[in-house]
Amino acid sequence: MDCGAIRRRLALGMAVLTASGLLAVAAPGEAQAAASSCAGRKVRTLTFSTGSVQVYKRRGWVCALTLAKNPGTRRYMMVSVQARGLRPVDDEGLYKRRAGPVETHAGQRRVRVKGAVGGRSVDSGWVRL
């Protein structure tokens, strides 16, 4: 093999490795973004009999959404997030799959998260995330 062929093969190999590395790094974030519309990392999941509330945090911002355990039929759903000393931010109505996302800036304050699906609900109380 001449020197040019070796360089081309090395360049092709590096391009393939770089592309696969970029896909491996980007894919988990894209999968999370597709599953929810909250930015940041998941810090807590509050479960109850008819669903769950997922809580995310990023740079002092807290985001929450309620997911139904058995989606499909329209029913009452609610999600609320409140930073200590501030008004709650909530979303409620008749939904098939999820309520929210709702987001508030908490900084270092304690936060209260609530969620409901049908007649069942969950309340975190005042917690530090």
KOLSE-71938 format. One record per atom (N, C-alpha, C): x, y, z negated; atom name; residue number from 0; residue in one letter. Coordinates in steps of 0.001 Angstrom, whole numbers, always signed. Layout:
+---------+---------+---------+----+-----+---+
:       u :       v :       w :  a :   k : r :
+---------+---------+---------+----+-----+---+
:       X :       Y :       Z : CA : NUM : A :
...
+---------+---------+---------+----+-----+---+
END
This chain:
+---------+---------+---------+----+-----+---+
:       u :       v :       w :  a :   k : r :
+---------+---------+---------+----+-----+---+
:    +839 :   -1174 :      +0 :  N :   0 : M :
:      +0 :      +0 :      +0 : CA :   0 : M :
:    +879 :   +1230 :      +0 :  C :   0 : M :
:    +414 :   +2210 :    +739 :  N :   1 : D :
:   +1177 :   +3453 :    +740 : CA :   1 : D :
:    +734 :   +4347 :    -419 :  C :   1 : D :
:   +1445 :   +5375 :    -654 :  N :   2 : C :
:   +1212 :   +6269 :   -1803 : CA :   2 : C :
:    -150 :   +6974 :   -1705 :  C :   2 : C :
:    -600 :   +7307 :    -522 :  N :   3 : G :
:   -1880 :   +7996 :    -333 : CA :   3 : G :
:   -3063 :   +7111 :    -714 :  C :   3 : G :
:   -2978 :   +5823 :    -395 :  N :   4 : A :
:   -4061 :   +4889 :    -727 : CA :   4 : A :
:   -4166 :   +4699 :   -2232 :  C :   4 : A :
:   -3050 :   +4639 :   -2908 :  N :   5 : I :
:   -3054 :   +4497 :   -4364 : CA :   5 : I :
:   -3685 :   +5724 :   -5009 :  C :   5 : I :
:   -3332 :   +6894 :   -4533 :  N :   6 : R :
:   -3902 :   +8138 :   -5079 : CA :   6 : R :
:   -5414 :   +8199 :   -4856 :  C :   6 : R :
:   -5865 :   +7767 :   -3674 :  N :   7 : R :
:   -7303 :   +7779 :   -3399 : CA :   7 : R :
:   -8038 :   +6831 :   -4340 :  C :   7 : R :
:   -7500 :   +5650 :   -4561 :  N :   8 : R :
:   -8135 :   +4688 :   -5466 : CA :   8 : R :
:   -8147 :   +5202 :   -6905 :  C :   8 : R :
:   -7059 :   +5806 :   -7328 :  N :   9 : L :
:   -7019 :   +6384 :   -8677 : CA :   9 : L :
:   -8033 :   +7526 :   -8809 :  C :   9 : L :
:   -8134 :   +8353 :   -7805 :  N :  10 : A :
:   -9094 :   +9459 :   -7836 : CA :  10 : A :
:  -10528 :   +8934 :   -7882 :  C :  10 : A :
:  -10805 :   +7900 :   -7096 :  N :  11 : L :
:  -12140 :   +7306 :   -7103 : CA :  11 : L :
:  -12451 :   +6688 :   -8462 :  C :  11 : L :
:  -11475 :   +5981 :   -9039 :  N :  12 : G :
:  -11659 :   +5387 :  -10362 : CA :  12 : G :
:  -11920 :   +6443 :  -11427 :  C :  12 : G :
:  -11174 :   +7530 :  -11404 :  N :  13 : M :
:  -11375 :   +8616 :  -12372 : CA :  13 : M :
:  -12746 :   +9263 :  -12193 :  C :  13 : M :
:  -13182 :   +9420 :  -10947 :  N :  14 : A :
:  -14495 :  +10011 :  -10696 : CA :  14 : A :
:  -15601 :   +9124 :  -11253 :  C :  14 : A :
:  -15481 :   +7819 :  -11074 :  N :  15 : V :
:  -16483 :   +6881 :  -11589 : CA :  15 : V :
:  -16495 :   +6905 :  -13112 :  C :  15 : V :
:  -15327 :   +6898 :  -13743 :  N :  16 : L :
:  -15253 :   +6954 :  -15206 : CA :  16 : L :
:  -15829 :   +8248 :  -15755 :  C :  16 : L :
:  -15529 :   +9358 :  -15108 :  N :  17 : T :
:  -16054 :  +10652 :  -15552 : CA :  17 : T :
:  -17571 :  +10689 :  -15427 :  C :  17 : T :
:  -18109 :  +10217 :  -14324 :  N :  18 : A :
:  -19561 :  +10211 :  -14122 : CA :  18 : A :
:  -20251 :   +9316 :  -15142 :  C :  18 : A :
:  -19690 :   +8140 :  -15409 :  N :  19 : S :
:  -20324 :   +7243 :  -16385 : CA :  19 : S :
:  -20243 :   +7829 :  -17791 :  C :  19 : S :
:  -19154 :   +8505 :  -18115 :  N :  20 : G :
:  -19034 :   +9158 :  -19421 : CA :  20 : G :
:  -20048 :  +10274 :  -19588 :  C :  20 : G :
:  -20240 :  +11065 :  -18550 :  N :  21 : L :
:  -21231 :  +12141 :  -18611 : CA :  21 : L :
:  -22640 :  +11593 :  -18757 :  C :  21 : L :
:  -22943 :  +10514 :  -18056 :  N :  22 : L :
:  -24270 :   +9912 :  -18182 : CA :  22 : L :
:  -24486 :   +9339 :  -19582 :  C :  22 : L :
:  -23482 :   +8744 :  -20161 :  N :  23 : A :
:  -23609 :   +8167 :  -21498 : CA :  23 : A :
:  -23846 :   +9242 :  -22542 :  C :  23 : A :
:  -23229 :  +10401 :  -22367 :  N :  24 : V :
:  -23402 :  +11497 :  -23327 : CA :  24 : V :
:  -24740 :  +12189 :  -23120 :  C :  24 : V :
:  -25156 :  +12375 :  -21881 :  N :  25 : A :
:  -26373 :  +13127 :  -21592 : CA :  25 : A :
:  -27637 :  +12308 :  -21778 :  C :  25 : A :
:  -27608 :  +11019 :  -21574 :  N :  26 : A :
:  -28811 :  +10185 :  -21606 : CA :  26 : A :
:  -29514 :  +10173 :  -22959 :  C :  26 : A :
:  -28837 :  +10034 :  -24112 :  N :  27 : P :
:  -29573 :  +10018 :  -25373 : CA :  27 : P :
:  -30340 :  +11314 :  -25634 :  C :  27 : P :
:  -29763 :  +12459 :  -25323 :  N :  28 : G :
:  -30462 :  +13723 :  -25509 : CA :  28 : G :
:  -31673 :  +13850 :  -24611 :  C :  28 : G :
:  -31545 :  +13388 :  -23381 :  N :  29 : E :
:  -32675 :  +13439 :  -22459 : CA :  29 : E :
:  -33771 :  +12487 :  -22897 :  C :  29 : E :
:  -33404 :  +11336 :  -23419 :  N :  30 : A :
:  -34407 :  +10388 :  -23891 : CA :  30 : A :
:  -35151 :  +10958 :  -25091 :  C :  30 : A :
:  -34434 :  +11631 :  -25975 :  N :  31 : Q :
:  -35093 :  +12241 :  -27132 : CA :  31 : Q :
:  -35999 :  +13378 :  -26690 :  C :  31 : Q :
:  -35546 :  +14180 :  -25721 :  N :  32 : A :
:  -36368 :  +15283 :  -25248 : CA :  32 : A :
:  -37634 :  +14766 :  -24582 :  C :  32 : A :
:  -37551 :  +13625 :  -23923 :  N :  33 : A :
:  -38740 :  +13062 :  -23288 : CA :  33 : A :
:  -39713 :  +12531 :  -24332 :  C :  33 : A :
:  -39195 :  +12015 :  -25449 :  N :  34 : A :
:  -40060 :  +11453 :  -26476 : CA :  34 : A :
:  -40746 :  +12536 :  -27290 :  C :  34 : A :
:  -40101 :  +13666 :  -27465 :  N :  35 : S :
:  -40695 :  +14755 :  -28228 : CA :  35 : S :
:  -40302 :  +16069 :  -27596 :  C :  35 : S :
:  -40962 :  +17136 :  -28024 :  N :  36 : S :
:  -40580 :  +18431 :  -27501 : CA :  36 : S :
:  -39898 :  +19284 :  -28551 :  C :  36 : S :
:  -39438 :  +18686 :  -29619 :  N :  37 : C :
:  -38703 :  +19411 :  -30647 : CA :  37 : C :
:  -37211 :  +19299 :  -30383 :  C :  37 : C :
:  -36528 :  +20420 :  -30543 :  N :  38 : A :
:  -35077 :  +20423 :  -30395 : CA :  38 : A :
:  -34436 :  +20080 :  -31733 :  C :  38 : A :
:  -33252 :  +19556 :  -31685 :  N :  39 : G :
:  -32514 :  +19272 :  -32903 : CA :  39 : G :
:  -32504 :  +17804 :  -33241 :  C :  39 : G :
:  -32094 :  +17523 :  -34479 :  N :  40 : R :
:  -32009 :  +16129 :  -34909 : CA :  40 : R :
:  -33180 :  +15792 :  -35818 :  C :  40 : R :
:  -33627 :  +14549 :  -35726 :  N :  41 : K :
:  -34737 :  +14109 :  -36566 : CA :  41 : K :
:  -34220 :  +13949 :  -37989 :  C :  41 : K :
:  -34860 :  +14650 :  -38947 :  N :  42 : V :
:  -34421 :  +14587 :  -40338 : CA :  42 : V :
:  -35365 :  +13786 :  -41211 :  C :  42 : V :
:  -36610 :  +13620 :  -40773 :  N :  43 : R :
:  -37553 :  +12882 :  -41607 : CA :  43 : R :
:  -38728 :  +12407 :  -40756 :  C :  43 : R :
:  -39280 :  +11253 :  -41146 :  N :  44 : T :
:  -40521 :  +10758 :  -40571 : CA :  44 : T :
:  -41455 :  +10434 :  -41718 :  C :  44 : T :
:  -42612 :  +11089 :  -41734 :  N :  45 : L :
:  -43624 :  +10853 :  -42764 : CA :  45 : L :
:  -44696 :   +9959 :  -42143 :  C :  45 : L :
:  -44844 :   +8753 :  -42658 :  N :  46 : T :
:  -45813 :   +7830 :  -42079 : CA :  46 : T :
:  -47048 :   +7723 :  -42965 :  C :  46 : T :
:  -48166 :   +7453 :  -42329 :  N :  47 : F :
:  -49427 :   +7178 :  -43015 : CA :  47 : F :
:  -50208 :   +6212 :  -42148 :  C :  47 : F :
:  -51374 :   +5778 :  -42606 :  N :  48 : S :
:  -52053 :   +4645 :  -41980 : CA :  48 : S :
:  -52453 :   +4868 :  -40522 :  C :  48 : S :
:  -52759 :   +6103 :  -40114 :  N :  49 : T :
:  -53214 :   +6333 :  -38742 : CA :  49 : T :
:  -52190 :   +7017 :  -37853 :  C :  49 : T :
:  -50995 :   +7306 :  -38380 :  N :  50 : G :
:  -49986 :   +7958 :  -37559 : CA :  50 : G :
:  -48741 :   +8318 :  -38336 :  C :  50 : G :
:  -47990 :   +9267 :  -37792 :  N :  51 : S :
:  -46767 :   +9722 :  -38450 : CA :  51 : S :
:  -46475 :  +11163 :  -38054 :  C :  51 : S :
:  -45711 :  +11829 :  -38908 :  N :  52 : V :
:  -45240 :  +13186 :  -38637 : CA :  52 : V :
:  -43732 :  +13111 :  -38518 :  C :  52 : V :
:  -43197 :  +13595 :  -37403 :  N :  53 : Q :
:  -41755 :  +13621 :  -37207 : CA :  53 : Q :
:  -41262 :  +15040 :  -37418 :  C :  53 : Q :
:  -40192 :  +15174 :  -38192 :  N :  54 : V :
:  -39647 :  +16487 :  -38544 : CA :  54 : V :
:  -38232 :  +16586 :  -38001 :  C :  54 : V :
:  -37947 :  +17671 :  -37293 :  N :  55 : Y :
:  -36651 :  +17933 :  -36693 : CA :  55 : Y :
:  -36087 :  +19234 :  -37245 :  C :  55 : Y :
:  -34756 :  +19355 :  -37258 :  N :  56 : K :
:  -34125 :  +20579 :  -37734 : CA :  56 : K :
:  -32965 :  +20946 :  -36822 :  C :  56 : K :
:  -32840 :  +22256 :  -36572 :  N :  57 : R :
:  -31750 :  +22755 :  -35742 : CA :  57 : R :
:  -31467 :  +24196 :  -36104 :  C :  57 : R :
:  -30288 :  +24453 :  -36637 :  N :  58 : R :
:  -29824 :  +25806 :  -36954 : CA :  58 : R :
:  -30825 :  +26606 :  -37773 :  C :  58 : R :
:  -31370 :  +26013 :  -38803 :  N :  59 : G :
:  -32313 :  +26714 :  -39672 : CA :  59 : G :
:  -33754 :  +26664 :  -39199 :  C :  59 : G :
:  -34008 :  +26190 :  -37995 :  N :  60 : W :
:  -35363 :  +26067 :  -37467 : CA :  60 : W :
:  -35883 :  +24671 :  -37774 :  C :  60 : W :
:  -37113 :  +24585 :  -38222 :  N :  61 : V :
:  -37760 :  +23309 :  -38513 : CA :  61 : V :
:  -38922 :  +23140 :  -37545 :  C :  61 : V :
:  -38999 :  +21971 :  -36928 :  N :  62 : C :
:  -40038 :  +21664 :  -35953 : CA :  62 : C :
:  -40709 :  +20357 :  -36367 :  C :  62 : C :
:  -42026 :  +20269 :  -36208 :  N :  63 : A :
:  -42754 :  +19054 :  -36585 : CA :  63 : A :
:  -43847 :  +18761 :  -35572 :  C :  63 : A :
:  -44158 :  +17470 :  -35425 :  N :  64 : L :
:  -45275 :  +17051 :  -34593 : CA :  64 : L :
:  -45878 :  +15785 :  -35167 :  C :  64 : L :
:  -47194 :  +15642 :  -34998 :  N :  65 : T :
:  -47927 :  +14475 :  -35481 : CA :  65 : T :
:  -48199 :  +13550 :  -34311 :  C :  65 : T :
:  -47897 :  +12266 :  -34490 :  N :  66 : L :
:  -48136 :  +11259 :  -33464 : CA :  66 : L :
:  -49155 :  +10256 :  -33976 :  C :  66 : L :
:  -50134 :   +9924 :  -33138 :  N :  67 : A :
:  -51141 :   +8933 :  -33506 : CA :  67 : A :
:  -50560 :   +7529 :  -33382 :  C :  67 : A :
:  -50932 :   +6639 :  -34291 :  N :  68 : K :
:  -50456 :   +5255 :  -34238 : CA :  68 : K :
:  -51084 :   +4527 :  -33050 :  C :  68 : K :
:  -52371 :   +4765 :  -32796 :  N :  69 : N :
:  -53079 :   +4163 :  -31665 : CA :  69 : N :
:  -53635 :   +5264 :  -30773 :  C :  69 : N :
:  -52831 :   +5783 :  -29834 :  N :  70 : P :
:  -53309 :   +6867 :  -28976 : CA :  70 : P :
:  -54354 :   +6382 :  -27984 :  C :  70 : P :
:  -55102 :   +7323 :  -27447 :  N :  71 : G :
:  -56066 :   +6973 :  -26405 : CA :  71 : G :
:  -57396 :   +7673 :  -26560 :  C :  71 : G :
:  -58001 :   +7616 :  -27736 :  N :  72 : T :
:  -59287 :   +8280 :  -27936 : CA :  72 : T :
:  -59064 :   +9640 :  -28570 :  C :  72 : T :
:  -59882 :  +10589 :  -28183 :  N :  73 : R :
:  -59774 :  +11931 :  -28763 : CA :  73 : R :
:  -60271 :  +11905 :  -30198 :  C :  73 : R :
:  -59457 :  +12463 :  -31080 :  N :  74 : R :
:  -59854 :  +12575 :  -32482 : CA :  74 : R :
:  -59127 :  +13753 :  -33105 :  C :  74 : R :
:  -59562 :  +14122 :  -34288 :  N :  75 : Y :
:  -58971 :  +15256 :  -34985 : CA :  75 : Y :
:  -57522 :  +14943 :  -35345 :  C :  75 : Y :
:  -56631 :  +15863 :  -34977 :  N :  76 : M :
:  -55221 :  +15756 :  -35347 : CA :  76 : M :
:  -54732 :  +17122 :  -35781 :  C :  76 : M :
:  -53779 :  +17123 :  -36727 :  N :  77 : M :
:  -53251 :  +18370 :  -37250 : CA :  77 : M :
:  -51796 :  +18194 :  -37638 :  C :  77 : M :
:  -51021 :  +19261 :  -37453 :  N :  78 : V :
:  -49650 :  +19322 :  -37958 : CA :  78 : V :
:  -49420 :  +20748 :  -38447 :  C :  78 : V :
:  -48719 :  +20863 :  -39574 :  N :  79 : S :
:  -48443 :  +22168 :  -40164 : CA :  79 : S :
:  -47061 :  +22152 :  -40787 :  C :  79 : S :
:  -46326 :  +23234 :  -40595 :  N :  80 : V :
:  -45018 :  +23387 :  -41227 : CA :  80 : V :
:  -44968 :  +24790 :  -41834 :  C :  80 : V :
:  -44505 :  +24868 :  -43094 :  N :  81 : Q :
:  -44481 :  +26133 :  -43813 : CA :  81 : Q :
:  -43169 :  +26256 :  -44569 :  C :  81 : Q :
:  -42464 :  +27347 :  -44332 :  N :  82 : A :
:  -41269 :  +27654 :  -45110 : CA :  82 : A :
:  -41712 :  +28407 :  -46360 :  C :  82 : A :
:  -41062 :  +28140 :  -47474 :  N :  83 : R :
:  -41431 :  +28744 :  -48761 : CA :  83 : R :
:  -41427 :  +30264 :  -48636 :  C :  83 : R :
:  -42546 :  +30885 :  -49023 :  N :  84 : G :
:  -42681 :  +32339 :  -48956 : CA :  84 : G :
:  -43238 :  +32856 :  -47653 :  C :  84 : G :
:  -43425 :  +31997 :  -46674 :  N :  85 : L :
:  -43971 :  +32403 :  -45376 : CA :  85 : L :
:  -45306 :  +31712 :  -45137 :  C :  85 : L :
:  -46032 :  +32200 :  -44144 :  N :  86 : R :
:  -47313 :  +31586 :  -43788 : CA :  86 : R :
:  -47085 :  +30289 :  -43016 :  C :  86 : R :
:  -48009 :  +29344 :  -43139 :  N :  87 : P :
:  -47857 :  +28093 :  -42383 : CA :  87 : P :
:  -48101 :  +28302 :  -40894 :  C :  87 : P :
:  -47410 :  +27538 :  -40099 :  N :  88 : V :
:  -47618 :  +27491 :  -38652 : CA :  88 : V :
:  -48252 :  +26138 :  -38380 :  C :  88 : V :
:  -49439 :  +26136 :  -37768 :  N :  89 : D :
:  -50125 :  +24862 :  -37584 : CA :  89 : D :
:  -50748 :  +24730 :  -36207 :  C :  89 : D :
:  -51082 :  +23503 :  -35880 :  N :  90 : D :
:  -51784 :  +23171 :  -34647 : CA :  90 : D :
:  -52787 :  +22083 :  -35001 :  C :  90 : D :
:  -54055 :  +22347 :  -34717 :  N :  91 : E :
:  -55072 :  +21345 :  -35001 : CA :  91 : E :
:  -56128 :  +21366 :  -33925 :  C :  91 : E :
:  -56743 :  +20219 :  -33722 :  N :  92 : G :
:  -57777 :  +20092 :  -32710 : CA :  92 : G :
:  -58035 :  +18636 :  -32400 :  C :  92 : G :
:  -58734 :  +18406 :  -31298 :  N :  93 : L :
:  -59027 :  +17039 :  -30854 : CA :  93 : L :
:  -58009 :  +16656 :  -29788 :  C :  93 : L :
:  -57172 :  +15693 :  -30130 :  N :  94 : Y :
:  -56100 :  +15261 :  -29239 : CA :  94 : Y :
:  -56114 :  +13745 :  -29090 :  C :  94 : Y :
:  -55508 :  +13268 :  -27990 :  N :  95 : K :
:  -55412 :  +11828 :  -27750 : CA :  95 : K :
:  -54138 :  +11232 :  -28339 :  C :  95 : K :
:  -53023 :  +11928 :  -28209 :  N :  96 : R :
:  -51732 :  +11346 :  -28539 : CA :  96 : R :
:  -50996 :  +12064 :  -29656 :  C :  96 : R :
:  -50921 :  +13410 :  -29600 :  N :  97 : R :
:  -50128 :  +14133 :  -30589 : CA :  97 : R :
:  -50638 :  +15552 :  -30800 :  C :  97 : R :
:  -50310 :  +16084 :  -31965 :  N :  98 : A :
:  -50563 :  +17495 :  -32277 : CA :  98 : A :
:  -49210 :  +18155 :  -32440 :  C :  98 : A :
:  -49074 :  +19346 :  -31931 :  N :  99 : G :
:  -47809 :  +20065 :  -32046 : CA :  99 : G :
:  -47060 :  +19992 :  -30740 :  C :  99 : G :
:  -45853 :  +20413 :  -30750 :  N : 100 : P :
:  -44993 :  +20743 :  -31879 : CA : 100 : P :
:  -45242 :  +22153 :  -32415 :  C : 100 : P :
:  -44950 :  +22330 :  -33702 :  N : 101 : V :
:  -44965 :  +23641 :  -34337 : CA : 101 : V :
:  -43590 :  +23887 :  -34930 :  C : 101 : V :
:  -43184 :  +25148 :  -34956 :  N : 102 : E :
:  -41822 :  +25467 :  -35356 : CA : 102 : E :
:  -41791 :  +26741 :  -36181 :  C : 102 : E :
:  -40933 :  +26776 :  -37188 :  N : 103 : T :
:  -40737 :  +27974 :  -37998 : CA : 103 : T :
:  -39285 :  +28057 :  -38414 :  C : 103 : T :
:  -38834 :  +29267 :  -38686 :  N : 104 : H :
:  -37464 :  +29443 :  -39155 : CA : 104 : H :
:  -37458 :  +29357 :  -40674 :  C : 104 : H :
:  -36774 :  +28362 :  -41207 :  N : 105 : A :
:  -36754 :  +28146 :  -42648 : CA : 105 : A :
:  -35443 :  +28603 :  -43274 :  C : 105 : A :
:  -34376 :  +28679 :  -42518 :  N : 106 : G :
:  -33077 :  +29002 :  -43095 : CA : 106 : G :
:  -32710 :  +27963 :  -44137 :  C : 106 : G :
:  -32471 :  +28402 :  -45380 :  N : 107 : Q :
:  -32162 :  +27482 :  -46476 : CA : 107 : Q :
:  -33350 :  +27284 :  -47416 :  C : 107 : Q :
:  -34544 :  +27762 :  -47014 :  N : 108 : R :
:  -35736 :  +27632 :  -47859 : CA : 108 : R :
:  -36251 :  +26204 :  -47893 :  C : 108 : R :
:  -37034 :  +25923 :  -48912 :  N : 109 : R :
:  -37755 :  +24653 :  -48955 : CA : 109 : R :
:  -38897 :  +24709 :  -47953 :  C : 109 : R :
:  -39325 :  +23546 :  -47514 :  N : 110 : V :
:  -40326 :  +23447 :  -46450 : CA : 110 : V :
:  -41408 :  +22475 :  -46884 :  C : 110 : V :
:  -42646 :  +22758 :  -46439 :  N : 111 : R :
:  -43771 :  +21852 :  -46666 : CA : 111 : R :
:  -44323 :  +21451 :  -45301 :  C : 111 : R :
:  -44455 :  +20146 :  -45094 :  N : 112 : V :
:  -44946 :  +19619 :  -43817 : CA : 112 : V :
:  -46191 :  +18803 :  -44082 :  C : 112 : V :
:  -47237 :  +19037 :  -43277 :  N : 113 : K :
:  -48488 :  +18286 :  -43386 : CA : 113 : K :
:  -48865 :  +17748 :  -42015 :  C : 113 : K :
:  -49574 :  +16635 :  -42014 :  N : 114 : G :
:  -50070 :  +16077 :  -40773 : CA : 114 : G :
:  -51300 :  +15231 :  -41032 :  C : 114 : G :
:  -52167 :  +15113 :  -40018 :  N : 115 : A :
:  -53380 :  +14317 :  -40154 : CA : 115 : A :
:  -53772 :  +13736 :  -38805 :  C : 115 : A :
:  -54321 :  +12534 :  -38852 :  N : 116 : V :
:  -54931 :  +11889 :  -37688 : CA : 116 : V :
:  -56207 :  +11256 :  -38195 :  C : 116 : V :
:  -57341 :  +11659 :  -37612 :  N : 117 : G :
:  -58629 :  +11158 :  -38083 : CA : 117 : G :
:  -58863 :  +11627 :  -39504 :  C : 117 : G :
:  -59252 :  +10739 :  -40381 :  N : 118 : G :
:  -59522 :  +11101 :  -41765 : CA : 118 : G :
:  -58339 :  +10917 :  -42697 :  C : 118 : G :
:  -57207 :  +10438 :  -42200 :  N : 119 : R :
:  -56029 :  +10188 :  -43028 : CA : 119 : R :
:  -55010 :  +11302 :  -42839 :  C : 119 : R :
:  -54228 :  +11568 :  -43898 :  N : 120 : S :
:  -53250 :  +12652 :  -43808 : CA : 120 : S :
:  -52037 :  +12352 :  -44677 :  C : 120 : S :
:  -51028 :  +13197 :  -44525 :  N : 121 : V :
:  -49808 :  +13117 :  -45319 : CA : 121 : V :
:  -49351 :  +14542 :  -45618 :  C : 121 : V :
:  -48742 :  +14725 :  -46796 :  N : 122 : D :
:  -48232 :  +16010 :  -47239 : CA : 122 : D :
:  -46874 :  +15763 :  -47885 :  C : 122 : D :
:  -45846 :  +16429 :  -47410 :  N : 123 : S :
:  -44491 :  +16184 :  -47930 : CA : 123 : S :
:  -44243 :  +16840 :  -49266 :  C : 123 : S :
:  -45028 :  +17836 :  -49629 :  N : 124 : G :
:  -44691 :  +18653 :  -50790 : CA : 124 : G :
:  -43534 :  +19569 :  -50402 :  C : 124 : G :
:  -43001 :  +20323 :  -51365 :  N : 125 : W :
:  -41891 :  +21231 :  -51052 : CA : 125 : W :
:  -40583 :  +20453 :  -51087 :  C : 125 : W :
:  -39933 :  +20337 :  -49940 :  N : 126 : V :
:  -38688 :  +19589 :  -49824 : CA : 126 : V :
:  -37623 :  +20445 :  -49151 :  C : 126 : V :
:  -36373 :  +20143 :  -49447 :  N : 127 : R :
:  -35252 :  +20797 :  -48778 : CA : 127 : R :
:  -34746 :  +19838 :  -47699 :  C : 127 : R :
:  -34689 :  +20338 :  -46485 :  N : 128 : L :
:  -34265 :  +19480 :  -45372 : CA : 128 : L :
:  -32815 :  +19731 :  -45019 :  C : 128 : L :
+---------+---------+---------+----+-----+---+
END
